[in-house]
Amino acid sequence: MIVIDGIFFTRTMTGVQRVANCLVRELDRIAEPGQFQLLIPAFCPVPEGFTRIEVVRFGHCRGYLWEQVDLALYLARHRAVGLFFENAVPVLYRRGVTYLHDISMRVNPEFWRTGCRGRISECLWRIMYRAIMDSEMQMVTVSAFSRSEISRVYGVPEARIAVIPCGWQHMNNIEADPGVLERLHLERRGYFFAMATAAANKNQDWILRAAAANPQECFVIAGKGTERLMGTVPANLRCIGYVSDREAKALMGHCRAFLFPSLYEGFGLPPLEALASGAEYVVVSDIPVLREVYGDAAVYVDPRTTWQVPDRESEQIPGAEVRAALLGRYSWAGSAEQLLRLCEREDGRKV
C-alpha cells in the first residue's frame, strides 16, 4: 500500500502545495482503487472529490510533529510506502518516494537567515535533507537543474533522482474575476504584473528598480505583505497585497507582461500559470532553471540589473505559437503517470 502524506491540506496554498494537490488529484483519476491512501491529521477537514484514493484521518499532533510522530507510526504499523511532497519525511520511517523541489535552504542560506526563526528553520531543513540522502528513498525533483544541484551538493548519483515537472492545467479550473481590474482602476494590457513574497529569492527589489526606471509604465505587485511596501515605492508601482486565485488569474491574463525576477527556483511555476491565463508574454530571470523550463518562450533579464521595457513590436517578445508549444510540453496528467510508475516500483520492492 502507498500512503500519501496529506499534511499539505492543512497549509496555505503556495507552489509546493499546488504541486501536491494537482498530482494527488490526478493520481486519483488513474490509480487502481485501494492502491493509495491519503492520510491527514484528525483535525483536518476531509478534502472532497476523491473516488479511488481512500482518505484516512489519523493522529492529533500538528504540523511537522504530526509527520514525525503520527505519520511515522501509521506507516510503520502498515509497513506502507510513503509518498511525501513537502521536502520533509518522518526521520524514523524513511521508505518511499519523496519530493525535493529544491535545496535553496542549503545552497542559499543567506536568503533564509533573517533572524532566530530563520536560523532554526535552516538547521531543521539541513537535518531533514541529510536524513533523506542517508536513506534509500527514491527522490523526485521538478527540473534537471534541481537534480544537478542535489547531486552536486550531496554527492548522490543523479540516477537516484527522478525529474517530474510541473503542469498548468489547474488554471483551467479557476474562473477569472475580471472585476479586479475595475476595482484597481487598471486598463487591459496597460500594466506589468508580478506576484512575489518578501522572501529574498523572489527579488522584490528588481521590480522596484524596474518601476523607477520606467516611470511612464504602470507596475502592479501582489502577494501577502506587499501592501506594506506602499509609501516606499515609485508612484507608478501599485502594491495590492494578497489576491485570490480568481483575481490572480484575471491580473495575469490581462497584463501586458508577467514579471518573475527570481534569483533561485526549483522550477518556477508562476510564469507558466501566467501564460496559461493569457499573459501576452513573461519576463523571467536569466538563470539556468528558467532557461531550462521556458526555452524560447520568455524574455530574459539579468535579475541584478535594471530593466528597460521593450517596444511592443520587439523581436525579443515570443510569438503566440512559441507560447503554445511551451504549454504543450507540460501537463499534470503526464507527470502523474510518471509518479505512479515510481510509486508502484517502490511498493514492489522487498524490505
C-alpha positions, -999 to 999 in steps of 0.1 A, spaced: 0 0 0 11 36 -7 3 62 19 3 99 8 14 124 34 -15 148 33 -2 175 56 -3 199 27 -41 201 31 -36 219 64 -13 246 49 -17 278 29 -16 271 -9 18 280 -22 37 264 -51 47 233 -32 11 227 -20 -2 234 -55 20 207 -70 9 182 -43 -28 189 -47 -27 187 -85 -7 155 -86 -27 137 -60 -60 146 -78 -45 132 -110 -34 101 -92 -70 97 -80 -80 96 -117 -56 69 -128 -48 48 -98 -64 15 -90 -90 15 -62 -72 7 -29 -37 14 -43 -33 46 -23 -45 61 9 -44 98 17 -35 103 53 -45 136 70 -45 148 106 -77 142 126 -84 179 129 -82 184 91 -115 187 71 -118 158 46 -110 171 11 -137 165 -14 -136 149 -48 -116 117 -42 -131 85 -56 -103 60 -59 -79 72 -32 -92 65 3 -89 94 27 -80 85 63 -79 108 93 -53 98 119 -34 113 148 -38 145 168 -4 162 165 0 193 144 24 204 117 59 188 115 52 169 147 23 151 130 47 140 102 74 129 126 51 110 151 16 102 138 25 96 102 56 76 111 35 54 134 9 48 108 34 40 81 53 15 103 21 -1 115 10 -8 79 45 -14 65 35 11 38 53 30 12 52 67 19 47 95 -7 59 128 6 55 162 -12 69 189 10 107 183 12 102 165 45 99 129 57 95 111 90 131 106 102 122 73 119 105 59 88 123 66 55 107 43 29 91 55 -2 91 84 -26 99 120 -16 99 153 -34 128 177 -30 116 207 -50 149 224 -44 176 228 -18 177 265 -16 179 265 21 212 246 18 228 264 -12 215 299 -4 214 302 34 216 340 32 181 340 17 167 325 49 189 338 78 165 366 86 165 362 124 163 335 150 134 317 134 152 316 100 183 301 115 163 274 133 145 266 101 178 263 82 191 239 109 160 217 107 160 216 69 196 206 69 188 177 92 159 167 70 179 169 38 206 147 53 181 122 66 168 118 30 202 115 15 213 88 40 182 67 33 174 46 2 144 66 -7 135 74 -43 139 112 -47 119 133 -71 125 169 -81 109 192 -107 138 201 -130 171 188 -143 187 219 -128 174 210 -93 186 174 -98 221 185 -107 221 208 -76 211 180 -53 237 156 -68 264 183 -67 259 193 -31 252 159 -15 272 136 -38 242 113 -46 240 99 -81 216 116 -105 201 82 -114 186 82 -79 167 114 -86 137 114 -110 127 146 -127 89 151 -129 80 187 -140 50 208 -130 19 214 -151 -5 243 -155 -39 228 -162 -52 237 -127 -56 272 -142 -85 258 -163 -104 251 -131 -102 287 -119 -128 312 -131 -111 346 -136 -125 376 -118 -120 405 -143 -138 428 -119 -105 432 -100 -92 454 -129 -121 478 -124 -117 478 -87 -80 486 -91 -86 510 -120 -63 491 -143 -65 490 -181 -63 457 -200 -27 453 -214 -18 485 -196 2 472 -167 31 449 -158 22 423 -131 42 404 -106 34 381 -76 62 380 -50 65 374 -13 91 390 8 114 360 5 149 372 -7 150 348 -36 118 364 -51 138 396 -56 112 423 -50 139 450 -53 142 443 -90 105 452 -95 110 485 -76 140 493 -98 121 484 -130 92 507 -120 116 536 -111 134 532 -145 102 532 -165 80 559 -149 57 561 -179 46 525 -173 22 510 -146 35 482 -124 14 460 -101 28 436 -75 6 412 -55 14 388 -26 10 386 11 27 415 28 33 436 -4 7 462 7 32 472 34 56 485 7 32 513 -2 47 547 5 83 535 0 80 526 -37 78 546 -70 44 563 -77 38 541 -107 40 508 -87 9 495 -71 13 471 -41 -20 453 -36 -13 426 -11 -30 392 -11 -52 383 -41 -75 353 -46 -68 327 -73 -97 342 -93 -82 377 -91 -47 364 -98 -58 347 -129 -75 379 -142 -45 400 -134 -22 376 -151 -45 372 -181 -49 409 -188 -14 422 -180 10 434 -206 36 411 -192 41 389 -162 74 396 -143 93 369 -125 128 382 -115 136 353 -91 172 346 -81 167 309 -74 140 284 -82 135 246 -84 111 251 -113 94 285 -114 57 278 -119 41 313 -118 52 323 -154 37 291 -167 4 299 -149 5 334 -163 9 322 -199 -19 296 -194 -41 325 -182 -34 346 -213 -5 369 -204 10 385 -235 45 374 -225 66 367 -194 98 383 -183 120 360 -162 154 359 -147 183 346 -169 191 318 -146 197 281 -156 165 266 -143 143 292 -161 162 287 -193 156 250 -190 118 254 -183 109 283 -206 134 280 -235 124 305 -263 90 313 -248 102 340 -224 120 374 -223 151 370 -202 166 397 -179 196 400 -156 179 399 -121 206 421 -106 204 450 -130 177 474 -141 152 465 -169 140 487 -197 106 479 -211 109 466 -247 88 480 -276 55 462 -281 68 450 -315 102 440 -302 116 408 -318 126 395 -284 89 391 -274 80 354 -282 51 348 -306 18 330 -297 29 298 -314 60 296 -292 40 301 -261 15 274 -272 44 250 -278 57 256 -243 23 249 -227 21 217 -248 52 203 -231 38 203 -196 8 186 -180 -2 173 -146 -16 142 -163 17 132 -178 36 140 -145 11 119 -125 17 89 -148 55 92 -141 49 95 -104 25 65 -104 51 43 -120 77 53 -94 54 46 -66 45 12 -80 81 3 -83 88 13 -47 58 -6 -35 71 -37 -52 105 -36 -36 111 -61 -8 121 -46 26 
